Amino acid sequence: MFKPTLFAAVLLAGGVLTALELTPSADTAVYAPGEPVRFTVSKLPANGRAAYRVIDFDRKTVRSGETAPGNLEFTGLPRGWYELQAETVGNAGEKARYPFAVIPEFDRSQTDWEKNQFGVMVAPHTRYPLAHRDFDAKFMERIGVRWVRTHRLNWIQIQPDEHKAPDWATADREVEIYKKRGLSIVATTAWPFPAWASSGRGTQIDAYYLDKMFPADKYIEQTKKFHTELARRYGDKVDYWEIGNEIDAENFWIGRYKHQGDKAAIMQDYIEFYIMIAKALRAGAPAAKIGPNTTGSAPDGNTYRDWLNVFLQNPEARKQMDYFSTHYFPSVPEIRKVLARYGKGDVDIIFTEIGGMAHSYRKVPTWEETCRNIRITCTHYATQLQAGGKALCKFLLRDIPELPPQGWIAGMLEGDFKLRPEYVAFATLIREIGDADPAGRINITRRSDKGWLHGFRFRRGGKTLTLVILNDAPKAAVTLDSASKELRVIDMMGRETTQIPQNGKLVLEMDSDRPLLIEGDISGEPGEGRDPEPVLVQEINVKCNGDFEMPVRGATIPYWHLGYDTGKGTPEQVGFLVSVDDKVKHSGRQALKIHAEKRTGFYAVCHTMTVPKLKLGQYMVVTYRWWAKGEKIDSIDKAGFAPSLSMRRKDNSRIHWRDGDFERGTFDWMAGEQVRKYEQNDFPPDFNHFSLEFYLGKSTGTLWLDDVSINIKVMQRGASEARYLK
């Protein structure tokens, strides 16, 4: 049995190594209501003792005491997330922690299982021992997860070495694990692609891209043969075959090497690749359900624009598409419009990445950042379930252990299987609405004294449940109309209370990261529930000399300076020349010219700007536009020309950035635009200013820029006063 134990080691006086260790009696640290919660406390020094306490989701201490090495037992704990914290008594003061949960057992026989669209995604393509896969699946089964998205039924996993035959043993075992746990499989395949079979092999392409390219000609038949065998082995065990991951984005697909810089050709490369893989899969499993996957920019697309429209214009691609897969929070009605145009309006739309991904600017996220994912996940799932989405796979079940802190928190479990509160919230959602019928939004938007409300209705077994979510306020008093004599109110930890409406009114105190489910009659205003329309409260057109018409003084271009991505210093002048050009321009008298005879670093021209501080319920939209012309921009790395908007500290060091797409090759004047949205909690405490940067990164060639504009809008949405609601 795989059983993680959490401990912390210290070297005591005299050189004796000790480690305060907490080991739960349940390997998952998940207990049923009424089941005693037991922990073993060990690795204390001789005659040592440890002080302990148990805190709940509300950060309240519910049990405390002191213990010698041995067993602790806690009884009578209600449903929810908890954490056992312990500290050695004495000079060492060593600490340990172990989260655990009290969650009702999931009884699949008591549900309409086919209606359950709750799923998770597991570790994509890093190291993933079979014992970890089995243990992850145990966590899924425990709370009633139906779907699992895996990247492991994939050529790169099964035959990593071209000189060795495919080894199916691990893939066979993974499928057995999921089937044993009653899980339905979504298999992302043909991506990443084996680097040894890539058309980029032997070229100067950055190694990052090798597994995101079209196969080399000599491996085409082998590619087809492998995927036919893949489907033959697992076709009756996989519910959805997903060809590629977010292949509308350059980060994940760049086609053939000879087409670099030609987005239309790269898009056609994917269509050709998709058709080839789909036909090969269908040869092994004629009943297979096959589809492409894109980012949440669907239907328009990310790097490769008008993506779904262009894809469906190909008759064979259309024929080979049984469903459409996307991520996070696109508009399903807009996707359906495009699908319907090509006779595909009724196909399944599945979401293989969705849910909370709270941003953090710290190596250890705050409690608030961790809890924020609960609200985001509730909003994503409720919205896409109402729109008819299927196979909604939370990104991620568990953090990827091998990855360093990424600036976001997505896992419902930490990398070493420690429970986060979101896991308990996910269990509550599955238990209460997993097999319920979506019944639309209810208009309770204005029923809070601060912020605003989402209301999503679900019907199950003749009963109505309403998911209520507070937005744009940390806390608020909520007043809801109800004709019911009593209401069952369930928080995301699964804790239930019975509430008696007074004179037809239910009054609640709500926190934004603690949505509530209410069983019983809740009524709202006439009409469908809608998000409040934002109101413009401030607009700034940033003065930046974006037409580059101001006189140049020496080597200084007004409002612009040189820099590179770390913000530490300025780039070397050798090989990176910036000037104004009165011969090549988009408009006016002159444009900015950047020329690199030798390959640069990530060098850029930068404009620094301060922005207003946001108030409660506000968000900021930064829109920057430009015209650019390129000549022989050549990069062998994941680089070229691209804009970037960076958050920086007072010392100009970079906190966070958002890049645009990289452009390479030769191109005539073309317009560019990026729109970046920032919520109040997106700004870290040490944020000082933004920097807009235009990179000619790791490249040679010439770039011209002209007619750059920067617009900042501060919008009030919902917020604390009803006048902001329309």
N, C-alpha and C positions, 0 to 999 in steps of 0.2 A: 504494500500500500504506500502511495506517495503521501508523505506527511510533512509539511513544512513546520519548522519551529523557529520562533523569533527570539533572538537574544542579543545582548550587547556585552562585549568582553572588556575587562579591565585588568591591569597588572597591579596586584596589591603589594604592599610592603613585604619584603622578603622574597619577591620574585614569583609568587604563586599566582598563576593565571586563573581567573574565575570569570564566569559569565552568568548574569542573571537571565534565566531562561523561563519562558512561559509556553506551555504546550497544552492546546485544547484537547479535550477528549474526543470531539468530533473533528475529523481531518479537515473539513471545510470551514469549521468554526461557525456552522449554521445549525441552530437548534430549533425544535418544534415547540410551540407554546406548551407549558407544563413540564417539559423535559428539563431535568437539572442541567445547568451549565457548569461544567467542571473544567478546571485548569490544574495542571501540575506546575508548581513553582520549584525550580531546581537551580543548581550551580551557584548557590549562595556560599560564602565562606563559612568555616566552622563556627557553629553557634550563631550564625548570622540570621538576621530577620529582614523582612521586606515590608514596607508600608504599601498598601494598595488602595486603589479606588476604581469604581466602575462609573463611567460617565455615559449618558445617553445622547441622543441626537440633539437635544436642546442644551447640551453642554452642562447638564446638571449631574451632580454626584448622587448615584442611587444606591451604592454600596461602598463601604470603606472599612479598613481595619489594618491589622498587622498579622504577618504569618511567618512561621518558620518554613524550611523546605518541606514540601508535601503538597497536599491537595486543597484546592479551594472549590467551594460549591455555592452556586447562586440559584435560588428558586424564586418563583413568583414574578419573574421579569415579564412585562408585557411585550407585545410585538415591537420590533424596531431594531435599530443599529446601536451598538454599544462598543465601548473600548475599555479593556482592562489595562490599567496603568500601574506600574509597580516601580519602587525605588528602594535600593538597599538602605537600611538604617545604619548610620555611622558615617565614617569619614569618606568611604568610597563614593557613596551617593550615586551608584549606577542605576540607570533607568531602562525599562523595557516597556513595550506596549504590544497589545494584540487585540485588534478589532474582532468582534463577533456579532451575530445577529440572531434574533428570534423571529422565525418566519413559518407560517403554517405549511405543512406538507402539501405538495401539489398533487391533486388526484385527477389525472387525465381522463379517467372514465366518467367524471362528472362534468366534463366540458364538451362543447362542440368543437373538436380539435381542428377540423378543416377551416374554421373561421379564424383561427389564431394566426396572426401575421407578425408576431413578435420574434425577432431573431437577433443574432449577434455576429460580429466578425471577429475572427481570431488572428493571431500573429501572422502578418502577411508573408514575408519571405526571408525572415532571419532564422537563426537557429531555433528549432522547435522540437525538443525530444518527445518521443511518443508518450512517455509518462506524463508530460505536461499537457499534451493533447487530451489524454484520457481524463486528467484531473479537471481541465477546463470544461470538458463535456459533462462531468459530474455536477459542476456548478450550474451549467445550463439546465440539465434535467431537473435539478432540485427545485427550480422556481417556475418550470413550465415553458421554457424557451422552445420554440418549434424549429426555427431556421438557423442554420450555421453557414456563414460564407467562409470558404477556404480557398487559398491560393496554391494548395499543395498538390492538387491533381493536375500536374503541370509538367511539361517536358523538362524544364530546367531543374525540377526537383527529382524527377525519375531517372534522367540520364544527364547528370551534370558533366560527365566526361565523355567526349565523343569516341574515345578509344575503348570504352566499355559498353556492354549491352545494357539496355534499360533494366533497372532494378525496381520491380513493382512491389516488393515486400512491404515497404513503409506505407505506400499509398493504400495497399490492400488493408493493412492494419488500421489506418486512419478511417477508412470507410466503415470497417467493422465496428470501430469505436462509436461512430456517430449513429449507425443503425441500431446498435445495442442500446443506446440511450434514447432511441425514438426520434432522432433529429432528421429534418429534411435538409438536403444539401444544395447549396448554391456554389458551383465550382467556377472560379475565375481561372481560365486556362489560356494558353498561348501567350501569356504575359506574366512575368518577364519572360523573354524568349532566350533560349540558350545562346550565350555570347559566341560560342564556338560555331554556331550555324548562322550568325548574323551577317548581313550584307555589308555591315560596317567593319567587319574584321579585316585587318590589314590596311585600313585607311587611317587618316589622321583624326578621325572623329574622337571626341572625348569618350573615355571608357564608360562614363555614366550612361551613355546612350546606346551602347552595344546591344543590350537586351531589350531595347525598345524600337527595334528596326525590322524591316522586311527581311526574310531569310535570303541567304545567298542562293544564287541559281542552282548550284550543285547540291543543295540540301532540300530543294522543293519536294521531290518525291519522298524523301525521308520524312519531311514534315507531314505530308499527307498520311503516310503509312502510320506514323506514331499516333496521330490524333484519331484515326480510325480504330486502332487497337485500344486507345484510351476509352473511347465511347463504348466499344464492344465489352470491355471489362466492367465498366461502371454505369453504363447507360440506363439501366433499370433502377439504379440507386441514386442518381443525381436528378434533381427536379428542374434546375435551371443551369444551362451552360452559358457562361458569360465570357465573351471573347474580348479580352483586354480589360484594362482598368483606366478610366478617365482618358480615353484615347482622343478626346477633342482638345487636349492640352499638350503643349510641346514637352512638358516635363515627362510625359508618359508615352509619347509616340512621335517618331520623326521619319518614318518610312524608309525609303532608299537613300543611300549616301548621295547619289547623283542628283537628288531632288532637294538638297538642303538650300533653304532660302525661298523655295517655291511652295507656298502653303497649299495651293490648289492641287498640285501634284502629290504632295504628302497625304492630303485627304483621299485622293484616288488610290494611293498605295494602300491605305487602310481598307478601303472598300474591297479592293482586290484580295487583300489578305483575309478579310472577314469571310468573303465568299469561299475562298479556298479552305479555310478551317471549318466553316459550317458544313460544307459538302463532305469533308473528311469525317467529321463527327457523325453526320447523318448516315454515312455509309456503314458505320459501326453500330449505330442506334437510330433506326428510322423514326422512332417516336420522340427523339430528343427535342427539348424546348431550348432554342438557341437565340441569343440576342447580343447586341453591343452594349457597352457601358460608357457613360460620359460623366463629366462633372455636373455639379448643380447649376451650371450655366445653360442647361438644356431649356428650350430646344435650340437656342441660338448658337451655343458652343463657346468654348473658351478661346484657345489660340486659333483654331480652324472654325471660321464663322459660318453661320447658316448651316450648322452641322447636320442636323436631322433632316432638313429639307434636301440637302445635297445627297446625303446617304440614301434617302428613299427614292430619289430620282432614278437610281439604278434599278432596273427591273429585277435582276437576279438577287441583289442585296435585299430588296423588298420581299422577294419570295422566300429568302432564307432567314428572315427575321420573324420569330414567333412571339417575341415580347420585347420591351424596351427597358433598359436598366439605367438608373441615374442615382444621384447622391444628394442628400441633405434637403434643401428647401426650395426647389424650383416650383413653378406653377404647373400643376398637373393639367388644369384646363387648357393652358397654352400648348402643352405637349400634345394633348388630345386633338387639338385643332390641326396641328401639322400631321399627326398620324391619320386622322380622318380624311385628309386631302388625298391620301394615297391608299385608301381602303383598309387602313389598319387601326381604325378608331377604337376597336374593342379589345385590342391585345392587352395583356397584363403590363402594368408599369410597376417595376419593383425597385426597391431602394436598398442597395447593398452597403451604403454607408449613410448613417443618419444619427441624429441625437447630439447630446451635449458635448461640446469641445471648448471648455472654458479656457481663455487665454490667461497665461501667468507670465510674469517677468521675474520670477524667483525660481531657484532650484527646488525649493520646497513650497508647494502652493499653500495659500492661506485656506483656512476653513471656509471662508466665504466663496473663494474660487472653486473649491471642491463641491460645495453645495449648489453653486449656480447651475451646474450641469443638470440637476434635477428639473429645474424649470425649463431649460432649453429642450431636454429630452421630452418632457410632457408636451410642450408646444409642437415640436416636430412630429411626434407620433400622432397626436390628436389631429393635427392639420392634414397629414398625408393619409391617415386612416379615413377621415371624412371624404377625402378626394378619391378613395378607392385604391390606394397604394397597397402593394402586397410585398411579402417577404422583407419586412423592414428590419434591417440588420444594424444593430447599434455598433458604432465605431467608438470604442472597442470593448470586447468583454474584459480584457486585461491589458495593462500597459505592456509594451514590448520591452523586455528586460534589458536587451543589448543596446537600446538607444539611450543616449544621454538626454537630460531635460530638453524638451523641444519648444518650450514656450506655450504649451497647451497641455491640458489634462483631459484625456478622453476615456480611459479605462474605468470600468465599474469595479475592477479589482486592481490593486497595485501590482507591479511586476512580479512580486514574490507572493501573490495570492492573498494579500491582506484585503479585507472587504472595505469598500467605500460605501457611504450612505446611498449612492445611486443604485447599487445592486438591490438594496432593500426596496427602494422606490420602484424599480423595474419589476420586481416580484409583485408588488401591490398592483401595479397597472395590469399585469398579465392576469392576476387572480380576479380582478374586478371587471375589466373590460376586454380581456383577451379574446373572448368569443362573443362579445356584444356586437350589435349592429349599429354602425354610425348613424346618427339621426340629425346631423346638421349643427350649425352654430346657433346659440341663443344670444339675443341682444341684451346683455347685462353690462355693456361697456362702461356705462356711467354710474354703476352701482357701488362705487368706492369713493371715500372722501379724499383719497389721494391716488395718483396713478390711474390706471384703468384696468378692466378685466377682460380676459378671454373666457368664454363659456362654450364648452363642447358637449353635446348630448350624445348619449349612447343608450340603447335599449337592449334589455336582456331578460328573458323569461317573464315578460309582462311588467318589468320594472324599468324605471328611467334613472340613469345616473348622469350627473352633470359634472364635468371636470372644470373647476374654476381656478384660474391662474391670474395672479396679480402682477402687473407690469409697471415699470417706471416709478416705483416707490418702494422703499424697504419695508414699510408697514402701512396698513390702512384699515379703517373700519369699513366693513362691507355690509350692505343691507339688501336682502333679496326677498322678492315676493314668493309666497308659497301657500297653496291651498291644503297642504298636507297637515294632519294633526301632529305628526312627528316625523323627523328626518334622521336618517343614518348618515353621519359625517365621518369620512375616513381620511386620515392624513396619509402622506406618502410613506410613512413608516408602518402603515397598516393598522394604526391605532384608531379605534372606533369610539364614537360618542353618539348618544341620542339627543337631538336638539328639538325643543318644542317651540315652534313659531309663536310669537305673541302678536295677536291682531293681524295675522297673515304676513308677518315680517320675521325673517331670520336675520339676526345681527351677529356678525362674526368679526374677530380680529384676525387679519391675515398677514403673513410675511411673504415677500416676493419669491423666495426660494423654497416655499412650502405650499405647493398647490393642494387643493382639497377635492375629494370626490364626494358628491352629495347624492344620496339615493332618496328619491321622492320627487314631489312636484316642485319645480322651480320655474317661474315665469319671468319674462323680461319685457322690454319695449317691443312694439310692433316692428316687423321687418327682420331681416337676417342680421346676425351679429357681424360687425365689421370693426377693423382696427380704426382708432381715431385718426382723422386726417391731420397731418402735421401742419404747424403754423410757422412761417418764417419770422424769426425774431431778430436776426442780424445777418447782413450780407457784406462780404468784403471782397472787392476785386483787388488783388494784391499787386502793388506796384513793383514790377520786376524787370523793367526794360526788356520785355519779351520780344519786341520787334528789333532789338539790338541796334536802334537808331541813335542812341545817345553817344556823344563823342568818347572815343577811347583815349585814356590817358596813360601813355607808356604801354605797359603790358597789362593794364587793368581794364577789364570790361565792367562797367557799372552794374552793380547788383548781383554779379556772378563771381565765383571764385573756383579755383581748382581743388579737387579733393579725390579721395578714393574711399572704398566701401567701409573701412574701419574708422574713418574720421581722424586718424592719427597722422597729422602732417599733411604735406602736399605731394603730388606725384613728381617724379623726375621729369625734367623738361625734355630730355633726350628721348625722341620717339613719340612724344605726345605734344602736339603743337595746337594752340588755340588762338584764333584771330577772327577778325571780321572780314567779310568778302563782299565787295561791291559788284562782282561779276556774276556770281551765282546767288540768287535770293528768291524767296517766294513772293515777297511784296516789299514795297518801300525801296530804300537806297542800298540796304545791305543785310546780310544774314551772318549768323555765327558759323564758323568753320572749325572743325576738329580734324586733324590729320595725324595719322600714326604710320610712320615709315617702318618702324620695328614693332614687334608685338608688344602691346601694352600690358600693364596690370589691369585691375578693375579701376580705371581712371575715369573721371567724370568732371563736368562743369556743374556747379551747385548753386542753388539759391536758398538762402536761409530765411525762415519766416516764423514769427511768433503768432500764436492763435489765441482766441478767447478761451477762458476757462468755462467749462460747461456747468450748468446748474441742474437741479433735479428735473428729470424728465426730458432733458435735451440730448440731442445728438448732433454730430457735425458731419457735413458732406464737403469733401475737398475734391474739386474737379479741376484737372489740369489738361490743357490741350496744347498741341504743337503741330507744326509741319516739319517734316524731315525728308532729306534726300540723301541717298547713300551711293558710294562708288567703291566697288571692289572691297567691301567689308568682309574680311576673311578671318574666321576664328576656328581653331581646331577643338576648342573647349566649349563648355556649355555657356556661351557668351556671344557678344556682338554688340549691337546698339540696343539699348533699352532704357526706359525711364524707371525711376524708383523714388518712392516717397518714404523717407526715413524719420523715425522718432529718435531724437538725440537728447543727451544730457547737457548740462551747462558747460561741461568741458568738451562738448561736441562728439563725445564717444557715442556710438550707435546702440540703441536699445532694441529696435525692431524695425523691419522694413517690409515694404510690399513692392515687388518688382512687376513690371510689365513684361510682355513677351519680347524675346530677343529677335532682332532682325539682322539678316546677313545678306551678302551679295550686293548687287547693283539695283537700285530702284529710284524711280522719279519721285518728285514731291508727292508725299502722301500725308493725309491728316491722321493724327492720333489723339486719343482721348482716354483718360482713366478717371474713374469716379470711385473715391474711397470714402467709406462710411465709418465713423468712430462713435461708439457709445461712451457714456461717461466712465464706465469701468474699464475701458480700453486704455486709458491714460495712466501709466504707472506713476508712483509718487515722485520719481526723480526725472520725469519728463520736463524738458525745458523748451524745445522748439522743434519744428519740422525742417527737413532739408529736402528740396526737390532736386534730383540728380539725373543728368542725362549721361549715360555711360557709353564709352566705346571700349568695351571690356575685353581684354586678352585678344586683341584684334589688330590687324593692319587695315589701312584703307582710309577713306575720307567720309565725313558726315557733315551735313549742313543742317542747322536748326533755324527756324524762323517762326514768328508769330506765336510765341509761347504765352499762354494766359493761365492764371491761377485764380480760381473763385472759391471762396469759403462761405458756406451757409450754415448757420446755427438754427436748428429746427426744434420747436417745442412739440412734443408728442405726448398726449395724455396729460402727463405731469400732475401737478397738485391742485389745479383749478379747473373747474368744469368749463370755463370759457375757452379752454384750449381744445375742447371736444366738439366735433361737428357731426 
